[in-house]
Structure formats: structure tokens, C-alpha cells
Amino acid sequence: MGKQNRQRKIKEILLNNEVSNQHDLMQLLQNAGIEVAQATLSRDCSELGVLRSRTATGYRLIFPEDNPGQMIKGLVEMEIQSVEANETAIVIKTLPGRAHGVGSFIDHLKNPKILGTIAGDDTVLVIPASVRDIRSTLNYIESNLLNT
């Protein structure tokens, strides 16, 4: 199945079902005869702007209506496992295969305190513009990537 058809099916599933996470979405796609890898599904959700939102009945994957600036924040938040820093850098641990998406999200924030990111498979290295601002850069990342 092509990317457009797969993404169309993802939209259809999310609009007609209460789906709480990507694993459940993957199961529903499989039930519909669509086999997809986790990394591909994450990219599709990112491209479609799917985010995870808290509702009265728990978490649900949704399409944002009025908050385009937060299009992928919910998705990125689900992919982060930890954020740690030392005197010179910040390291973000992600789910396997998701570091690139998290690093890209940070780069798109265009914060002048962040010189850049380097992403592997499950780790993002955030390089601050100055090591003197490591604490404020860490606070910025936590407040913009995590629902704290």
C-alpha cells in the first residue's frame, strides 16, 4: 500500500475510533490488512499532525484543530524517555528509531540558546550555544517537549 493510501486509512481510523496510542493504531491498521513498521507509523503520524491528547476517558490520538503550533508536540512527548544534562550538553533518550524526529522538532523551535542537535537511533545530543546557559536551555527543552 502506498503512503497516501496508508495515511488516508490512518485518518479514517482516528476519526472513527478512540485510539489511545500508536501501538493500538498499528493493531487497527493490521486488522485492516495494512502492515506498517513502527518507525513508518511514527513518521506518518508526524506528517499528518497527529498528537496525543488527554480526554475525559484517557489519552487519545487526535488531529489538532485550533493549535497548529503544537502539531507534533504531543507525539514528540510520547517518544521521549528521559532528558539529562551535564556541564556541557543535554542528552535526550527516545524510543528506538525516534531520535531524528525529536531532534528535528527541537531544531524547528529555533531557540538561539541551542546551537544544534545530533540524532542517532534513540539518542539526541543537544548542543547549547553556551555552556553557561545549560540550566536554562534544559528548562526550555523540558517545558517545550514534556508536559510537566
DSSP file (Angstrom, degrees, kcal/mol; ACC not computed):
  #  RESIDUE AA STRUCTURE BP1 BP2  ACC     N-H-->O    O-->H-N    N-H-->O    O-->H-N    TCO  KAPPA ALPHA  PHI   PSI    X-CA   Y-CA   Z-CA
    1    1 A M              0   0    0      0, 0.0     2,-0.0     0, 0.0    33,-0.0   0.000 360.0 360.0 360.0 137.1    0.0    0.0    0.0
    2    2 A G     >  -     0   0    0      1,-0.1     4,-2.5     4,-0.0     5,-0.2  -0.246 360.0-106.8 -74.9 164.5    1.3    3.4   -0.9
    3    3 A K  H  > S+     0   0    0      1,-0.2     4,-2.9     2,-0.2     5,-0.2   0.898 117.0  50.7 -58.7 -45.7    2.0    6.2    1.6
    4    4 A Q  H  > S+     0   0    0      1,-0.2     4,-2.2     2,-0.2    -1,-0.2   0.917 112.9  45.5 -63.2 -43.2   -1.1    8.3    0.6
    5    5 A N  H  > S+     0   0    0      2,-0.2     4,-2.2     1,-0.2    -1,-0.2   0.901 113.4  50.3 -66.3 -39.9   -3.5    5.4    0.9
    6    6 A R  H  X S+     0   0    0     -4,-2.5     4,-2.2     2,-0.2    -2,-0.2   0.931 112.3  46.6 -63.1 -45.7   -1.9    4.4    4.2
    7    7 A Q  H  X S+     0   0    0     -4,-2.9     4,-2.3     1,-0.2    -1,-0.2   0.862 109.8  54.1 -66.8 -34.3   -2.2    7.9    5.6
    8    8 A R  H  X S+     0   0    0     -4,-2.2     4,-2.3    -5,-0.2    -1,-0.2   0.910 109.4  48.3 -62.7 -41.8   -5.8    8.2    4.4
    9    9 A K  H  X S+     0   0    0     -4,-2.2     4,-2.7     2,-0.2    -2,-0.2   0.878 108.3  54.1 -67.0 -37.8   -6.5    4.9    6.3
   10   10 A I  H  X S+     0   0    0     -4,-2.2     4,-2.6     2,-0.2     5,-0.2   0.933 109.8  48.0 -60.1 -45.8   -4.8    6.3    9.4
   11   11 A K  H  X S+     0   0    0     -4,-2.3     4,-2.4     1,-0.2    -2,-0.2   0.935 111.7  49.9 -59.2 -46.5   -7.1    9.4    9.2
   12   12 A E  H  X S+     0   0    0     -4,-2.3     4,-1.4     1,-0.2    -2,-0.2   0.926 112.1  47.2 -59.3 -46.4  -10.1    7.3    8.8
   13   13 A I  H  X S+     0   0    0     -4,-2.7     4,-1.3     1,-0.2     3,-0.3   0.927 113.8  47.1 -62.1 -45.8   -9.2    5.1   11.8
   14   14 A L  H  < S+     0   0    0     -4,-2.6    -1,-0.2     1,-0.2     5,-0.2   0.830 112.8  49.1 -69.1 -31.1   -8.5    8.0   14.0
   15   15 A L  H  < S+     0   0    0     -4,-2.4    -1,-0.2    -5,-0.2    -2,-0.2   0.754 120.0  36.6 -77.7 -22.9  -11.7    9.9   13.1
   16   16 A N  H  < S+     0   0    0     -4,-1.4     2,-0.3    -3,-0.3    -2,-0.2   0.460 117.5  46.1-109.1  -2.8  -13.9    6.8   13.6
   17   17 A N  S  < S-     0   0    0     -4,-1.3     2,-0.9    -5,-0.1    -1,-0.0  -0.962  76.5-118.5-138.7 153.4  -12.2    5.2   16.7
   18   18 A E        -     0   0    0     -2,-0.3     2,-0.5    42,-0.1    -4,-0.1  -0.846  39.7-178.2 -90.7 106.7  -10.9    6.2   20.0
   19   19 A V        -     0   0    0     -2,-0.9    42,-3.7    42,-0.4     3,-0.1  -0.929  15.1-170.3-112.3 123.4   -7.2    5.2   19.7
   20   20 A S        -     0   0    0     -2,-0.5     2,-0.3    40,-0.3    -1,-0.1   0.724  64.1  -0.9 -90.6 -20.7   -5.0    5.8   22.8
   21   21 A N  S  > S-     0   0    0     40,-0.1     4,-2.0     1,-0.1     5,-0.1  -0.965  74.4 -94.8-159.5 173.0   -1.5    5.1   21.3
   22   22 A Q  H  > S+     0   0    0     -2,-0.3     4,-2.7     1,-0.2     5,-0.2   0.824 118.3  59.6 -67.0 -31.2    0.5    4.2   18.3
   23   23 A H  H  > S+     0   0    0      2,-0.2     4,-2.0     1,-0.2    -1,-0.2   0.937 107.7  45.4 -62.0 -45.1    0.5    0.5   19.3
   24   24 A D  H  > S+     0   0    0      1,-0.2     4,-2.2     2,-0.2    -2,-0.2   0.892 112.2  52.1 -64.4 -39.0   -3.3    0.4   19.2
   25   25 A L  H  X S+     0   0    0     -4,-2.0     4,-2.3     1,-0.2    -2,-0.2   0.906 107.5  52.1 -62.8 -41.1   -3.3    2.3   15.9
   26   26 A M  H  X S+     0   0    0     -4,-2.7     4,-2.5     1,-0.2    -1,-0.2   0.901 108.8  50.8 -61.9 -40.6   -0.8   -0.3   14.4
   27   27 A Q  H  X S+     0   0    0     -4,-2.0     4,-2.4     2,-0.2    -2,-0.2   0.913 109.9  49.3 -63.3 -42.9   -3.2   -3.1   15.5
   28   28 A L  H  X S+     0   0    0     -4,-2.2     4,-1.1     2,-0.2    -1,-0.2   0.875 110.9  50.3 -65.2 -37.1   -6.2   -1.4   13.9
   29   29 A L  H  <>S+     0   0    0     -4,-2.3     5,-2.9     2,-0.2     3,-0.3   0.916 110.1  50.0 -65.2 -42.5   -4.1   -1.0   10.7
   30   30 A Q  H ><5S+     0   0    0     -4,-2.5     3,-1.8     1,-0.2    -2,-0.2   0.899 107.0  54.5 -62.5 -39.9   -3.1   -4.6   10.8
   31   31 A N  H 3<5S+     0   0    0     -4,-2.4    -1,-0.2     1,-0.3    -2,-0.2   0.795 106.8  52.5 -62.2 -27.6   -6.8   -5.6   11.2
   32   32 A A  T 3<5S-     0   0    0     -4,-1.1    -1,-0.3    -3,-0.3    -2,-0.2   0.347 127.6-102.0 -89.1   5.4   -7.5   -3.6    8.1
   33   33 A G  T < 5S+     0   0    0     -3,-1.8     2,-0.6     1,-0.2    -3,-0.2   0.685  82.2 128.9  85.5  18.5   -4.8   -5.5    6.2
   34   34 A I      < -     0   0    0     -5,-2.9     2,-0.5    -6,-0.1    -1,-0.2  -0.924  41.0-162.4-113.8 112.1   -2.1   -2.9    6.4
   35   35 A E        +     0   0    0     -2,-0.6     2,-0.3    -3,-0.1    -9,-0.0  -0.804  19.9 168.0 -91.0 129.0    1.3   -3.9    7.7
   36   36 A V        -     0   0    0     -2,-0.5     2,-0.1   -10,-0.1    -6,-0.1  -1.000  32.6-121.4-144.3 140.6    3.4   -1.0    8.8
   37   37 A A     >  -     0   0    0     -2,-0.3     4,-2.5     1,-0.1     5,-0.2  -0.450  29.5-115.7 -76.1 153.8    6.7   -0.6   10.8
   38   38 A Q  H  > S+     0   0    0      1,-0.2     4,-2.6     2,-0.2     5,-0.2   0.904 115.9  51.0 -56.8 -44.6    6.7    1.4   14.0
   39   39 A A  H  > S+     0   0    0      1,-0.2     4,-2.1     2,-0.2    -1,-0.2   0.897 111.0  48.5 -63.4 -39.7    9.1    4.0   12.5
   40   40 A T  H  > S+     0   0    0      2,-0.2     4,-2.6     1,-0.2    -1,-0.2   0.912 111.3  49.9 -65.8 -42.3    6.9    4.4    9.4
   41   41 A L  H  X S+     0   0    0     -4,-2.5     4,-2.7     2,-0.2    -2,-0.2   0.902 109.6  51.4 -63.2 -41.3    3.8    4.8   11.5
   42   42 A S  H  X S+     0   0    0     -4,-2.6     4,-2.3     2,-0.2    -1,-0.2   0.912 111.2  47.8 -62.0 -42.5    5.6    7.5   13.6
   43   43 A R  H  X S+     0   0    0     -4,-2.1     4,-2.8     2,-0.2    -2,-0.2   0.917 111.5  50.7 -64.3 -42.7    6.6    9.4   10.5
   44   44 A D  H  X S+     0   0    0     -4,-2.6     4,-2.3     2,-0.2    -2,-0.2   0.939 111.3  47.7 -59.7 -46.9    3.1    9.1    9.1
   45   45 A C  H  X>S+     0   0    0     -4,-2.7     5,-2.4     1,-0.2     4,-0.9   0.901 112.4  50.0 -61.6 -40.9    1.6   10.5   12.4
   46   46 A S  H ><5S+     0   0    0     -4,-2.3     3,-0.7     1,-0.2    -1,-0.2   0.935 112.0  46.9 -62.5 -47.0    4.1   13.3   12.4
   47   47 A E  H 3<5S+     0   0    0     -4,-2.8    -2,-0.2     1,-0.2    -1,-0.2   0.843 112.9  49.6 -64.8 -34.0    3.4   14.3    8.9
   48   48 A L  H 3<5S-     0   0    0     -4,-2.3    -1,-0.2    -5,-0.2    -2,-0.2   0.607 112.7-119.3 -80.9 -11.7   -0.4   14.1    9.5
   49   49 A G  T <<5 +     0   0    0     -4,-0.9    -3,-0.2    -3,-0.7     2,-0.1   0.705  51.7 167.6  81.5  19.6    0.0   16.3   12.6
   50   50 A V      < +     0   0    0     -5,-2.4     2,-0.3    -6,-0.2    25,-0.3  -0.439   8.4 179.6 -68.1 137.1   -1.4   13.6   14.9
   51   51 A L  E     -A   62   0A   0     11,-2.6    11,-3.2    23,-0.1     2,-0.6  -0.946  30.2-114.5-136.4 162.8   -1.0   14.3   18.6
   52   52 A R  E     -A   61   0A   0     -2,-0.3     2,-0.4     9,-0.2     9,-0.2  -0.847  37.1-176.6 -99.5 124.1   -1.8   12.6   21.8
   53   53 A S  E     -A   60   0A   0      7,-3.1     7,-2.2    -2,-0.6     2,-0.5  -0.921  27.3-119.0-124.9 146.6   -4.3   14.5   23.9
   54   54 A R  E     +A   59   0A   0     -2,-0.4     5,-0.2     5,-0.2     2,-0.2  -0.704  37.8 177.2 -82.8 129.3   -5.8   13.8   27.4
   55   55 A T  E >   -A   58   0A   0      3,-3.1     3,-1.3    -2,-0.5     0, 0.0  -0.659  48.3 -91.0-120.5 179.7   -9.6   13.4   27.3
   56   56 A A  T 3  S+     0   0    0      1,-0.3     3,-0.1    -2,-0.2    -2,-0.0   0.781 128.4  44.5 -63.0 -26.5  -12.1   12.6   30.0
   57   57 A T  T 3  S-     0   0    0      1,-0.4     2,-0.3     0, 0.0    -1,-0.3   0.342 126.7 -85.6-100.9   6.1  -11.7    8.9   29.2
   58   58 A G  E <  S-A   55   0A   0     -3,-1.3    -3,-3.1     2,-0.0    -1,-0.4  -0.845  75.2 -17.1 124.4-162.4   -7.9    8.8   29.0
   59   59 A Y  E     -A   54   0A   0     -2,-0.3     2,-0.3    -5,-0.2    -5,-0.2  -0.493  58.6-178.9 -81.2 150.6   -5.4    9.6   26.2
   60   60 A R  E     -A   53   0A   0     -7,-2.2    -7,-3.1    -2,-0.2     2,-0.5  -0.992  30.2-121.4-149.4 139.7   -6.4    9.7   22.6
   61   61 A L  E     +A   52   0A   0    -42,-3.7   -42,-0.4    -2,-0.3     2,-0.3  -0.714  48.2 165.7 -79.4 128.9   -4.6   10.2   19.3
   62   62 A I  E     -A   51   0A   0    -11,-3.2   -11,-2.6    -2,-0.5   -47,-0.1  -0.870  42.8-113.6-139.0 167.9   -6.3   13.2   17.6
   63   63 A F        -     0   0    0     -2,-0.3   -13,-0.2   -13,-0.2   -14,-0.1  -0.945  42.0-122.6-101.1 124.5   -5.9   15.8   14.8
   64   64 A P        -     0   0    0      0, 0.0     7,-0.0     0, 0.0   -14,-0.0  -0.371  26.6-174.5 -68.5 146.3   -5.5   19.3   16.3
   65   65 A E  S    S+     0   0    0     -2,-0.0     0, 0.0     2,-0.0     0, 0.0   0.820  76.8  16.0-105.5 -48.6   -8.0   21.8   15.2
   66   66 A D  S    S+     0   0    0      1,-0.2     3,-0.1     2,-0.0     0, 0.0   0.255 112.0  69.9-114.7  11.9   -7.0   25.2   16.6
   67   67 A N    >   +     0   0    0      1,-0.1     3,-1.8     2,-0.0    -1,-0.2  -0.488  43.0 159.4-132.8  65.0   -3.4   24.7   17.7
   68   68 A P  G >  S+     0   0    0      0, 0.0     3,-1.4     0, 0.0     4,-0.2   0.777  73.9  64.3 -62.1 -25.6   -1.1   24.4   14.7
   69   69 A G  G 3  S+     0   0    0      1,-0.3     3,-0.2    -3,-0.1     4,-0.1   0.688 104.3  47.6 -68.9 -16.8    2.0   25.4   16.7
   70   70 A Q  G <> S+     0   0    0     -3,-1.8     4,-0.8     1,-0.2     3,-0.4   0.110  74.4 127.7-107.7  19.8    1.5   22.2   18.8
   71   71 A M  T <4 S+     0   0    0     -3,-1.4     4,-0.2     1,-0.3    -1,-0.2   0.845  87.0  13.8 -49.7 -46.0    1.0   19.9   15.8
   72   72 A I  T  > S+     0   0    0     -3,-0.2     4,-3.0    -4,-0.2     5,-0.3   0.412  97.7  98.4-114.8   3.5    3.7   17.3   16.8
   73   73 A K  H  > S+     0   0    0     -3,-0.4     4,-2.8     1,-0.2     5,-0.2   0.920  86.0  50.0 -58.0 -44.2    4.4   18.3   20.4
   74   74 A G  H  X S+     0   0    0     -4,-0.8     4,-1.4     1,-0.2    -1,-0.2   0.890 113.0  46.6 -61.6 -39.3    2.1   15.5   21.7
   75   75 A L  H  > S+     0   0    0    -25,-0.3     4,-1.0    -4,-0.2    -2,-0.2   0.919 112.7  48.9 -68.3 -44.1    3.7   13.0   19.5
   76   76 A V  H >X S+     0   0    0     -4,-3.0     4,-0.8     1,-0.2     3,-0.8   0.907 107.3  56.4 -61.9 -41.8    7.3   14.1   20.4
   77   77 A E  H >< S+     0   0    0     -4,-2.8     3,-0.7    -5,-0.3    -1,-0.2   0.880 104.6  52.5 -58.7 -38.8    6.4   14.0   24.1
   78   78 A M  H 3< S+     0   0    0     -4,-1.4    -1,-0.3     1,-0.2    -2,-0.2   0.760 107.2  53.9 -67.6 -24.0    5.3   10.3   23.8
   79   79 A E  H << S+     0   0    0     -4,-1.0    16,-2.0    -3,-0.8     2,-0.4   0.607  88.2  92.0 -89.0 -12.8    8.7    9.4   22.2
   80   80 A I  E <<  +B   94   0B   0     -4,-0.8    14,-0.3    -3,-0.7     3,-0.1  -0.697  41.9 174.7 -89.1 130.6   10.9   10.9   24.9
   81   81 A Q  E     -     0   0B   0     12,-3.4     2,-0.3    -2,-0.4    13,-0.2   0.765  66.3  -8.8-101.3 -34.9   12.0    8.6   27.7
   82   82 A S  E     -B   93   0B   0     11,-1.6    11,-2.3     2,-0.0     2,-0.4  -0.991  47.8-151.7-160.4 156.9   14.4   10.9   29.6
   83   83 A V  E     +B   92   0B   0     -2,-0.3     2,-0.3     9,-0.2     9,-0.2  -0.990  26.6 166.3-132.6 122.9   16.2   14.2   29.5
   84   84 A E  E     -B   91   0B   0      7,-2.7     7,-3.3    -2,-0.4     2,-0.3  -0.943  11.8-167.6-136.2 156.8   19.6   14.6   31.2
   85   85 A A  E     -B   90   0B   0     -2,-0.3     5,-0.2     5,-0.2     2,-0.2  -0.975   8.1-173.0-141.8 155.3   22.4   17.2   31.2
   86   86 A N        -     0   0    0      3,-2.1     5,-0.0    -2,-0.3     0, 0.0  -0.441  58.7 -67.9-122.6-154.5   25.9   17.7   32.4
   87   87 A E  S    S+     0   0    0     -2,-0.2    47,-0.2     1,-0.2     3,-0.1   0.656 128.6  25.1 -74.9 -14.5   28.1   20.8   32.3
   88   88 A T  S    S+     0   0    0      1,-0.2     2,-0.3    46,-0.1    -1,-0.2   0.639 119.3  17.4-125.6 -20.0   28.4   20.9   28.5
   89   89 A A        -     0   0    0     38,-0.1    -3,-2.1    42,-0.1     2,-0.4  -0.950  56.6-125.4-152.9 167.3   25.4   19.1   26.8
   90   90 A I  E     -BC  85 126B   0     36,-2.0    36,-3.3    -2,-0.3     2,-0.5  -0.974  21.2-159.3-120.0 133.8   21.9   17.8   27.1
   91   91 A V  E     -BC  84 125B   0     -7,-3.3    -7,-2.7    -2,-0.4     2,-0.5  -0.963   2.9-166.0-118.2 127.1   21.1   14.2   26.2
   92   92 A I  E     -BC  83 124B   0     32,-2.7    32,-2.7    -2,-0.5     2,-0.4  -0.958   7.9-153.3-113.2 122.3   17.6   13.1   25.3
   93   93 A K  E     +BC  82 123B   0    -11,-2.3   -12,-3.4    -2,-0.5   -11,-1.6  -0.810  21.8 179.1 -93.6 133.2   16.8    9.3   25.2
   94   94 A T  E     -B   80   0B   0     28,-2.7   -14,-0.2    -2,-0.4     3,-0.1  -0.682  37.5 -76.6-123.1 176.3   13.9    8.4   22.9
   95   95 A L  S >  S-     0   0    0    -16,-2.0     3,-2.0    -2,-0.2     4,-0.3  -0.409  74.0 -74.5 -64.9 153.7   12.1    5.3   21.8
   96   96 A P  T 3  S+     0   0    0      0, 0.0    26,-0.2     0, 0.0    -1,-0.1  -0.264 119.4  11.8 -55.3 133.4   14.1    3.3   19.3
   97   97 A G  T 3  S+     0   0    0     24,-0.6     4,-0.2    -3,-0.1    25,-0.2   0.474 106.3  91.8  82.1   2.6   14.1    5.0   15.8
   98   98 A R    <>  +     0   0    0     -3,-2.0     4,-1.8    23,-0.5     5,-0.2   0.416  49.8  94.1-112.5   1.2   12.6    8.3   17.0
   99   99 A A  H  > S+     0   0    0     22,-1.8     4,-3.0    -4,-0.3     5,-0.2   0.893  83.5  56.8 -62.0 -39.3   15.6   10.4   17.9
  100  100 A H  H  > S+     0   0    0     20,-0.4     4,-2.5    21,-0.2    -1,-0.2   0.920 107.7  47.4 -59.4 -44.4   15.6   12.0   14.4
  101  101 A G  H  > S+     0   0    0     -4,-0.2     4,-2.1     2,-0.2    -1,-0.2   0.897 113.7  47.1 -64.3 -40.9   12.1   13.3   14.8
  102  102 A V  H  X S+     0   0    0     -4,-1.8     4,-2.3     2,-0.2    -2,-0.2   0.924 113.1  48.9 -66.9 -44.5   12.7   14.7   18.3
  103  103 A G  H  X S+     0   0    0     -4,-3.0     4,-2.5     1,-0.2    -2,-0.2   0.905 111.0  50.4 -60.7 -41.9   15.9   16.4   17.1
  104  104 A S  H  X S+     0   0    0     -4,-2.5     4,-2.1    -5,-0.2    -1,-0.2   0.894 108.4  52.3 -63.4 -40.4   14.1   17.8   14.1
  105  105 A F  H  X S+     0   0    0     -4,-2.1     4,-0.7     2,-0.2    -2,-0.2   0.919 110.5  47.9 -61.1 -44.2   11.4   19.2   16.4
  106  106 A I  H >X S+     0   0    0     -4,-2.3     3,-1.1     1,-0.2     4,-0.5   0.921 110.1  52.3 -62.8 -43.9   14.0   20.9   18.6
  107  107 A D  H >< S+     0   0    0     -4,-2.5     3,-1.3     1,-0.3    -1,-0.2   0.885 105.7  55.1 -59.2 -38.6   15.7   22.3   15.5
  108  108 A H  H 3< S+     0   0    0     -4,-2.1    -1,-0.3     1,-0.3    -2,-0.2   0.645  92.1  70.9 -72.4 -13.6   12.4   23.8   14.4
  109  109 A L  H << S-     0   0    0     -3,-1.1    -1,-0.3    -4,-0.7    -2,-0.2   0.762  88.9-154.6 -69.9 -23.4   12.0   25.6   17.7
  110  110 A K    <<  +     0   0    0     -3,-1.3    -3,-0.1    -4,-0.5    -2,-0.1   0.874  22.4 174.6  51.3  46.8   14.8   27.9   16.5
  111  111 A N    >   -     0   0    0     -5,-0.4     3,-2.1     1,-0.1    -1,-0.2  -0.728  31.7-142.2 -82.9 126.4   15.9   28.8   20.0
  112  112 A P  T 3  S+     0   0    0      0, 0.0    -1,-0.1     0, 0.0    -2,-0.1   0.679  99.0  65.4 -64.3 -15.3   19.0   30.9   19.9
  113  113 A K  T 3  S+     0   0    0      1,-0.1    16,-2.8    16,-0.1     2,-0.6   0.570  91.4  74.4 -80.9  -8.0   20.3   29.1   23.1
  114  114 A I  E <   -D  128   0B   0     -3,-2.1     3,-0.1    14,-0.3    -1,-0.1  -0.922  58.6-172.1-110.2 115.4   20.5   25.9   21.1
  115  115 A L  E     -     0   0B   0     12,-2.1     2,-0.3    -2,-0.6    -1,-0.2   0.884  61.9 -63.5 -70.5 -39.6   23.4   25.6   18.7
  116  116 A G  E     -D  127   0B   0     11,-1.4    11,-2.9     2,-0.0     2,-0.3  -0.975  44.3-106.4 172.4-179.9   22.1   22.4   17.2
  117  117 A T  E     -D  126   0B   0     -2,-0.3     2,-0.4     9,-0.2     9,-0.2  -0.939  10.1-157.5-131.2 153.9   21.3   18.7   17.6
  118  118 A I  E     -D  125   0B   0      7,-2.1     7,-3.2    -2,-0.3     2,-0.4  -0.995  19.2-162.2-129.5 125.3   22.8   15.4   16.6
  119  119 A A  E     +D  124   0B   0     -2,-0.4     5,-0.2     5,-0.2     2,-0.1  -0.905  14.8 173.1-116.6 135.8   20.5   12.4   16.5
  120  120 A G        -     0   0    0      3,-2.8   -20,-0.4    -2,-0.4   -21,-0.1   0.052  59.5 -66.9-103.5-140.1   21.2    8.7   16.5
  121  121 A D  S    S-     0   0    0    -22,-0.1   -22,-1.8   -23,-0.1   -24,-0.6   0.913 124.9  -1.9 -82.1 -48.2   18.6    6.0   16.7
  122  122 A D  S    S+     0   0    0    -26,-0.2   -28,-2.7   -25,-0.2     2,-0.4   0.155 121.3  72.5-132.2  18.9   17.4    6.5   20.2
  123  123 A T  E     -C   93   0B   0    -30,-0.2    -3,-2.8     2,-0.0     2,-0.5  -0.998  52.5-164.3-140.4 134.4   19.5    9.4   21.5
  124  124 A V  E     -CD  92 119B   0    -32,-2.7   -32,-2.7    -2,-0.4     2,-0.6  -0.978   9.7-154.2-116.6 127.2   19.6   13.2   20.7
  125  125 A L  E     -CD  91 118B   0     -7,-3.2    -7,-2.1    -2,-0.5     2,-0.6  -0.900  10.2-159.6 -98.4 120.1   22.6   15.3   21.7
  126  126 A V  E     -CD  90 117B   0    -36,-3.3   -36,-2.0    -2,-0.6    -9,-0.2  -0.896   2.8-156.8-102.4 122.6   21.6   18.9   22.2
  127  127 A I  E     - D   0 116B   0    -11,-2.9   -12,-2.1    -2,-0.6   -11,-1.4  -0.880  11.6-142.7-103.2 115.3   24.5   21.3   22.0
  128  128 A P  E     - D   0 114B   0      0, 0.0   -14,-0.3     0, 0.0     3,-0.1  -0.393  17.2-124.5 -74.8 154.0   23.8   24.6   23.8
  129  129 A A  S    S+     0   0    0    -16,-2.8     2,-0.3     1,-0.2   -15,-0.1   0.831 100.3  15.2 -64.7 -31.6   25.1   27.9   22.3
  130  130 A S    >   -     0   0    0    -17,-0.5     3,-1.4     1,-0.1    -1,-0.2  -0.992  65.9-141.3-144.3 135.8   26.9   28.5   25.6
  131  131 A V  G >  S+     0   0    0     -2,-0.3     3,-1.2     1,-0.3     4,-0.2   0.714 101.8  69.6 -68.3 -18.1   27.7   26.1   28.4
  132  132 A R  G 3  S+     0   0    0      1,-0.2     3,-0.3     2,-0.1    -1,-0.3   0.749 100.0  48.0 -68.3 -22.1   26.9   28.9   30.8
  133  133 A D  G <> S+     0   0    0     -3,-1.4     4,-2.5     1,-0.2    -1,-0.2   0.134  74.7 115.7-103.5  19.8   23.2   28.6   29.8
  134  134 A I  H <> S+     0   0    0     -3,-1.2     4,-2.6     1,-0.2     5,-0.2   0.891  76.1  49.6 -59.2 -42.1   22.9   24.8   30.2
  135  135 A R  H  > S+     0   0    0     -3,-0.3     4,-2.4    -4,-0.2    -1,-0.2   0.933 113.8  43.7 -65.0 -46.5   20.4   25.0   33.0
  136  136 A S  H  > S+     0   0    0      2,-0.2     4,-2.2     1,-0.2    -1,-0.2   0.856 114.2  51.4 -69.0 -32.8   18.1   27.5   31.2
  137  137 A T  H  X S+     0   0    0     -4,-2.5     4,-2.4     2,-0.2    -2,-0.2   0.912 110.2  49.3 -67.4 -42.0   18.4   25.5   28.0
  138  138 A L  H  X S+     0   0    0     -4,-2.6     4,-2.6    -5,-0.2    -2,-0.2   0.924 111.3  49.2 -61.4 -44.9   17.5   22.3   29.8
  139  139 A N  H  X S+     0   0    0     -4,-2.4     4,-2.3     1,-0.2    -2,-0.2   0.893 110.3  51.7 -61.1 -40.2   14.5   24.1   31.4
  140  140 A Y  H  X S+     0   0    0     -4,-2.2     4,-1.6     2,-0.2    -2,-0.2   0.927 111.0  47.1 -62.4 -45.9   13.4   25.3   27.9
  141  141 A I  H  X S+     0   0    0     -4,-2.4     4,-1.9     1,-0.2     5,-0.4   0.934 112.9  48.6 -62.8 -46.6   13.6   21.8   26.4
  142  142 A E  H  X S+     0   0    0     -4,-2.6     4,-1.7     1,-0.2     6,-0.3   0.889 113.1  47.2 -62.4 -39.1   11.7   20.3   29.3
  143  143 A S  H  < S+     0   0    0     -4,-2.3    -1,-0.2    -5,-0.2    -2,-0.2   0.757 118.8  40.5 -75.6 -22.8    9.0   22.9   29.1
  144  144 A N  H  < S+     0   0    0     -4,-1.6    -2,-0.2    -3,-0.2    -1,-0.2   0.599 126.0  31.2-100.1 -13.3    8.6   22.7   25.3
  145  145 A L  H  < S+     0   0    0     -4,-1.9     2,-0.4    -5,-0.2    -3,-0.2   0.633 114.1  55.2-115.8 -21.5    8.9   18.9   24.9
  146  146 A L  S  < S-     0   0    0     -4,-1.7     2,-1.6    -5,-0.4    -1,-0.1  -0.888  75.6-127.7-117.9 147.0    7.4   17.5   28.1
  147  147 A N              0   0    0     -2,-0.4    -4,-0.1     1,-0.2    -3,-0.1  -0.645 360.0 360.0 -89.7  81.0    4.0   18.0   29.6
  148  148 A T              0   0    0     -2,-1.6    -1,-0.2    -6,-0.3    -5,-0.1   0.435 360.0 360.0-104.5 360.0    5.3   19.0   33.1
